[in-house]
Amino acid sequence: MSFVIRKASEKDLLPIQRLLAKAGLQEGAMEDHLKDFLVVENENHQVIGTVGVECFGKEGLLRSLVIDAPNWTSYRSLEFLQVALAHAKEKGVETVYLCAKQASELFAILGFKQMDQDQLPESIKTSSHFRQTAAKEIAVFSCQL
């Protein structure tokens, strides 16, 4: 089974929204951040995964990682995240942050380290995604690129 990772386009908005809804994620104003997303397509050109890296100058916020494929592996997830981080680096991001309910070995492998929320840069704290997520009990992680 082959997969393609590419930048999201306008035609991907509805499939991304469906993936997020199926995963129980509520993302407001997705159309405003579509340029920040990558998608994974299967050989039938169906969007089966997505991840966003919202950029704030030299800081980025990893968001909305969702994969919906029965044949997906941890190794493929690692590759997908590596592509997302490389994409962020190309955009000039030096530090990527993420919010999660719990620590993941996958993120640790990529170099993410847990940190206190009060150490987050103001640009991340005031982002709509972080404000939406911060109300829930989350852990915050950062990774230098």
Contacts in CASP RR format, 6 or more apart in sequence:
PFRMAT RR
TARGET T0000
AUTHOR 0000-0000-0000
METHOD contacts of the structure
MODEL  1
MSFVIRKASEKDLLPIQRLLAKAGLQEGAMEDHLKDFLVVENENHQVIGT
VGVECFGKEGLLRSLVIDAPNWTSYRSLEFLQVALAHAKEKGVETVYLCA
KQASELFAILGFKQMDQDQLPESIKTSSHFRQTAAKEIAVFSCQL
1 42 0 8 1.000
1 43 0 8 1.000
1 71 0 8 1.000
2 42 0 8 1.000
2 43 0 8 1.000
3 40 0 8 1.000
3 41 0 8 1.000
3 42 0 8 1.000
3 43 0 8 1.000
3 48 0 8 1.000
3 76 0 8 1.000
4 40 0 8 1.000
4 41 0 8 1.000
5 38 0 8 1.000
5 39 0 8 1.000
5 40 0 8 1.000
5 80 0 8 1.000
5 83 0 8 1.000
6 38 0 8 1.000
6 39 0 8 1.000
6 41 0 8 1.000
7 35 0 8 1.000
7 37 0 8 1.000
7 38 0 8 1.000
7 39 0 8 1.000
7 87 0 8 1.000
8 16 0 8 1.000
8 34 0 8 1.000
8 35 0 8 1.000
8 37 0 8 1.000
8 38 0 8 1.000
8 39 0 8 1.000
8 50 0 8 1.000
9 34 0 8 1.000
10 34 0 8 1.000
12 34 0 8 1.000
12 37 0 8 1.000
12 39 0 8 1.000
12 47 0 8 1.000
12 50 0 8 1.000
13 30 0 8 1.000
13 31 0 8 1.000
13 34 0 8 1.000
15 39 0 8 1.000
15 46 0 8 1.000
15 47 0 8 1.000
16 30 0 8 1.000
16 34 0 8 1.000
16 37 0 8 1.000
16 39 0 8 1.000
16 47 0 8 1.000
16 50 0 8 1.000
17 27 0 8 1.000
17 30 0 8 1.000
19 47 0 8 1.000
19 48 0 8 1.000
19 49 0 8 1.000
19 50 0 8 1.000
19 66 0 8 1.000
19 68 0 8 1.000
20 26 0 8 1.000
20 27 0 8 1.000
20 30 0 8 1.000
20 50 0 8 1.000
20 64 0 8 1.000
20 66 0 8 1.000
22 66 0 8 1.000
22 68 0 8 1.000
23 66 0 8 1.000
23 68 0 8 1.000
25 64 0 8 1.000
25 66 0 8 1.000
26 132 0 8 1.000
27 33 0 8 1.000
27 63 0 8 1.000
27 64 0 8 1.000
27 129 0 8 1.000
27 132 0 8 1.000
28 128 0 8 1.000
28 132 0 8 1.000
29 128 0 8 1.000
33 52 0 8 1.000
33 54 0 8 1.000
33 129 0 8 1.000
36 52 0 8 1.000
36 53 0 8 1.000
36 54 0 8 1.000
36 55 0 8 1.000
37 50 0 8 1.000
37 51 0 8 1.000
37 52 0 8 1.000
37 64 0 8 1.000
38 50 0 8 1.000
38 51 0 8 1.000
38 52 0 8 1.000
38 53 0 8 1.000
38 80 0 8 1.000
38 83 0 8 1.000
38 84 0 8 1.000
38 87 0 8 1.000
39 47 0 8 1.000
39 49 0 8 1.000
39 50 0 8 1.000
40 47 0 8 1.000
40 48 0 8 1.000
40 49 0 8 1.000
40 50 0 8 1.000
40 67 0 8 1.000
40 69 0 8 1.000
40 80 0 8 1.000
41 47 0 8 1.000
41 48 0 8 1.000
42 48 0 8 1.000
42 69 0 8 1.000
48 67 0 8 1.000
48 68 0 8 1.000
48 69 0 8 1.000
48 72 0 8 1.000
49 66 0 8 1.000
49 67 0 8 1.000
49 68 0 8 1.000
49 69 0 8 1.000
49 80 0 8 1.000
50 64 0 8 1.000
50 65 0 8 1.000
50 66 0 8 1.000
51 62 0 8 1.000
51 63 0 8 1.000
51 64 0 8 1.000
51 65 0 8 1.000
51 66 0 8 1.000
51 80 0 8 1.000
51 81 0 8 1.000
51 84 0 8 1.000
52 62 0 8 1.000
52 63 0 8 1.000
52 64 0 8 1.000
52 65 0 8 1.000
52 84 0 8 1.000
53 60 0 8 1.000
53 61 0 8 1.000
53 62 0 8 1.000
53 63 0 8 1.000
53 84 0 8 1.000
53 85 0 8 1.000
53 87 0 8 1.000
53 88 0 8 1.000
53 91 0 8 1.000
53 93 0 8 1.000
53 96 0 8 1.000
54 60 0 8 1.000
54 61 0 8 1.000
54 63 0 8 1.000
54 127 0 8 1.000
54 129 0 8 1.000
55 88 0 8 1.000
55 91 0 8 1.000
55 92 0 8 1.000
55 93 0 8 1.000
56 121 0 8 1.000
56 123 0 8 1.000
56 124 0 8 1.000
56 127 0 8 1.000
57 92 0 8 1.000
57 93 0 8 1.000
57 123 0 8 1.000
58 92 0 8 1.000
58 93 0 8 1.000
58 94 0 8 1.000
58 95 0 8 1.000
59 93 0 8 1.000
59 94 0 8 1.000
59 95 0 8 1.000
59 96 0 8 1.000
59 97 0 8 1.000
59 121 0 8 1.000
59 123 0 8 1.000
59 124 0 8 1.000
60 88 0 8 1.000
60 93 0 8 1.000
60 95 0 8 1.000
60 96 0 8 1.000
60 97 0 8 1.000
60 124 0 8 1.000
61 96 0 8 1.000
61 97 0 8 1.000
61 98 0 8 1.000
61 99 0 8 1.000
61 124 0 8 1.000
61 127 0 8 1.000
61 129 0 8 1.000
61 130 0 8 1.000
62 81 0 8 1.000
62 84 0 8 1.000
62 88 0 8 1.000
62 96 0 8 1.000
62 97 0 8 1.000
62 98 0 8 1.000
63 98 0 8 1.000
63 99 0 8 1.000
63 129 0 8 1.000
64 129 0 8 1.000
65 81 0 8 1.000
67 76 0 8 1.000
67 77 0 8 1.000
67 80 0 8 1.000
74 106 0 8 1.000
77 106 0 8 1.000
78 106 0 8 1.000
78 109 0 8 1.000
78 110 0 8 1.000
81 106 0 8 1.000
81 107 0 8 1.000
81 110 0 8 1.000
82 110 0 8 1.000
85 96 0 8 1.000
85 110 0 8 1.000
85 143 0 8 1.000
85 145 0 8 1.000
88 96 0 8 1.000
88 145 0 8 1.000
89 145 0 8 1.000
93 145 0 8 1.000
94 144 0 8 1.000
94 145 0 8 1.000
95 142 0 8 1.000
95 143 0 8 1.000
95 144 0 8 1.000
95 145 0 8 1.000
96 112 0 8 1.000
96 142 0 8 1.000
96 143 0 8 1.000
96 145 0 8 1.000
97 120 0 8 1.000
97 121 0 8 1.000
97 124 0 8 1.000
97 140 0 8 1.000
97 141 0 8 1.000
97 142 0 8 1.000
97 143 0 8 1.000
98 107 0 8 1.000
98 112 0 8 1.000
98 140 0 8 1.000
98 141 0 8 1.000
98 142 0 8 1.000
98 143 0 8 1.000
99 129 0 8 1.000
99 130 0 8 1.000
99 133 0 8 1.000
99 134 0 8 1.000
99 138 0 8 1.000
99 139 0 8 1.000
99 140 0 8 1.000
99 141 0 8 1.000
100 107 0 8 1.000
100 138 0 8 1.000
100 139 0 8 1.000
100 141 0 8 1.000
101 136 0 8 1.000
101 137 0 8 1.000
101 138 0 8 1.000
101 139 0 8 1.000
102 139 0 8 1.000
103 114 0 8 1.000
103 139 0 8 1.000
103 141 0 8 1.000
107 141 0 8 1.000
107 143 0 8 1.000
110 143 0 8 1.000
111 143 0 8 1.000
112 141 0 8 1.000
112 142 0 8 1.000
112 143 0 8 1.000
113 141 0 8 1.000
113 142 0 8 1.000
113 143 0 8 1.000
114 139 0 8 1.000
114 140 0 8 1.000
114 141 0 8 1.000
115 140 0 8 1.000
115 141 0 8 1.000
115 142 0 8 1.000
116 140 0 8 1.000
117 125 0 8 1.000
117 134 0 8 1.000
117 140 0 8 1.000
120 130 0 8 1.000
120 140 0 8 1.000
124 130 0 8 1.000
125 131 0 8 1.000
125 134 0 8 1.000
END
